[in-house]
Every structure is written in structure tokens, then in C-alpha cells.
Amino acid sequence: ARSVHLVSRPQGEPEPRDFRVVEEPVAEPAPGGILVRNRYISVDPYMRGRMRDAESYIPPFRLDAPMEGGALGEVVVSRSEMFAEGDLVLHNKGWREYAALGEAEARTVDPGRVPSETAYLGVAGTTGLTAWVGLFDIAEMRPGDTVFISGAAGAVGSVAGQMARLRGAGRVVGSAGSRSKVDYVRDDLGFDAAFDYHDGPVADLLAASAPEGIDVYFDNVGGEHLEAALHSMRNHGRIALCGMISQYNATEPAPGPRDMFQAVSRRVRMQGFIVMDHTDRMPAFLDDVGRWLADGSIRADETVVDGIENAPGAFLDMMRGGNVGKMIVRL
Ligand code: NDP
């Protein structure tokens, strides 16, 4: 069975040669454990951070060992009372065709509750929870708010924008990296306005899309986007710092937003968060998202790449904006 190893720590933008697809014997599940054949694996921006040998909220990937990440697979051997062969499980040993797991490392999911089982890697999983927690718990979005979301055509952003609309935002504005993504965000996801951040200074593009200012900024990008949002903030605005993908390949710490006094004068609250601290919110989140999926009021688009050998390419492509919605690799 094949797995993907990280073989060198990228400097700047990762390259295909930083990864290697390795053939290894399929591991035996330990007593009480299970063997899972992965059907889908997730590639995510935070994995770029794990390629660095630096202390963070999650340990670095080891070199010359299978990488890790969200995955959805079928139990093919069970030595556990908790799992039956054929069960669909969610776990964190992605980037490989087969995963031997302990009982506590997997969670059974019900494919009947979602339109497609891959939803558990996206809208009904960590991605959706990130959008929901960031918007409603961290940024405390309220009905009537004007909400700005960067990375709006991506996995988290596309879901956050739709959730904002469903919870009664007054105006939802998004930014994305191409004309076709802008059209998708506005026409298919129902954002009120959207712009391509390549079309000029982000501050100008945002001010044109939200002339009355914004109450909430859901930041997936950082850098120029964050600076622009600060300058468009209304008094008592809230910023959820979800991610800063514009800086993930940086080789030196990027400068912060200029004129931070804007945050003082406008009484802005900025808060970073890591979704894993908020798993206690899963049931409340699933109530909302389950209802929205069932009545068709939320879309869960995906970009699917086939084959484990193409997983590194899928990751690299996602980091450069090659995806619409959640990037998933089908094995
Ligand atoms: P996406 O599906 O949004 O994919 C990444 C997207 O980032 C690309 O499609 C690309 O879209 C955009 N991008 C890449 N480089 C730049 C750049 N320089 N400037 C602006 N946009 C860029 O990924 P996710 O939805 O999985 O993640 C979105 C963000 O949320 C990331 O920052 C991630 O780290 C963060 N996150 C945080 C979590 C937390 O717990 N705090 C949990 C999950 C995700 P485009 O074509 O528009 O440029």
C-alpha cells in the first residue's frame, strides 16, 4: 500500500520533490484496533505549517514518514467491539491508502445524514465547524451585520459566507483570486458582492464593495486583506483571525498591518482561534448544518483529485488557488 512522505522541509513554496510516494506493507491492527482503507483524504493549508520544524499548536511532520491529516475510510478489519467491518470512519491518518488505528483514533460517521459522504471532510466536518465557530462564536456575527470574508471561494470561506447569509447578515462581501471565482461566490453562493483581490489595492476594492463599512471580518488570508479590513471596520467591529494563507510560504515574518491605531479608534476586537479547541460546539454546529444541508439551503462544492500519487500535487494546487470549495483527494 502506498503512503506519502515528506522528504525535505520546503523553503518558500513547497515543490513536488519535497514529497515521495512510498510503497509499504499494510500494517496489522493492534488488539482492540482497526484497519481502515482510506477512500478520501483531505489536503489543507495548515499542513504547510507542519512542514516547518518549528514549535506550534500542532507538531511538525516527521521527515521520511507518512504525513497525517483528515481522512475518511472504510473499516476493513476490526479487532474492536466499537467498530464493525464496513463502518465509515473519520480519522487523522490521511496521506496513505491504509491506516491502522487505535479505537480512540477513529469516529464512526453516518453517510445517510449528509448528501455525500465527503461532506464529513468539508461542510459537515472541521471545515464547516471552523466557519461556524469563527463567525458566530468568535466574531459574534449578528443579524444585519455587514460581513467580509476573504478566501471566499475556498472550503472555509465558501461555507462561512453562506452561513452568514442564512443567519441574517445584512450584507456579505467576499474576495477571491480570479474572475470566475468572483462570479461563483456572487452568483452561486449568494454573496451580495465580491471582488478579485488582484484588481487593485484591497482597501479600495473592499471600500467599493462595502461603502458603509463592515461589522465582521472573517480573515483567511492576512496581510493586505487584514490591513484593508481594519480600515473598513465600523465601530465595535469584530475580526475572527482564522488563517493567513498569504504568509504561509513566507521565509521571514511578514510585517503586520499598518496604522493599527484604527483598531483603537474603532474599538475593534480581533481574536485568533483554532477549531480543535471548539469541538464541544460540534453538536450545535451539526444541528444547524444538518438542517441547511437537508433543506438544500447550503451548497458544499468540492474539487476532487484522483489517486494518492496526485495528493502532493493537489496540496500544491490548493495552496495556489486551484480549488473551488474543499480540495479532496479520492483514493
Ligand atoms: P481553501 O479551500 O480556502 O484553499 C486555500 C485558498 O487560499 C486557495 O484556494 C486560494 O484561493 C487562497 N490563497 C492562496 N494564496 C493566497 C494569497 N496570497 N492571498 C489570498 N488568497 C490566497 O482552504 P481552507 O478553506 O481549508 O482554509 C482557509 C483558511 O482557513 C486558511 O488560512 C487556513 O489556514 C484557515 N483554517 C484555519 C482553521 C483554524 O482552526 N483556525 C481551520 C481550518 C482552516 P484564491 O484563488 O482565492 O487565491
Boltz pocket constraint, residues with backbone or C-beta under 6 A from the ligand:
constraints:
  - pocket:
      binder: B
      contacts: [[A, 43], [A, 44], [A, 45], [A, 46], [A, 126], [A, 127], [A, 130], [A, 151], [A, 152], [A, 153], [A, 154], [A, 155], [A, 156], [A, 157], [A, 175], [A, 176], [A, 177], [A, 178], [A, 181], [A, 219], [A, 220], [A, 221], [A, 241], [A, 242], [A, 243], [A, 244], [A, 245], [A, 246], [A, 247], [A, 273], [A, 274], [A, 275], [A, 276], [A, 317], [A, 318], [A, 319], [A, 320], [A, 321], [A, 322], [A, 323], [A, 325], [A, 326], [A, 327]]
      max_distance: 6.0
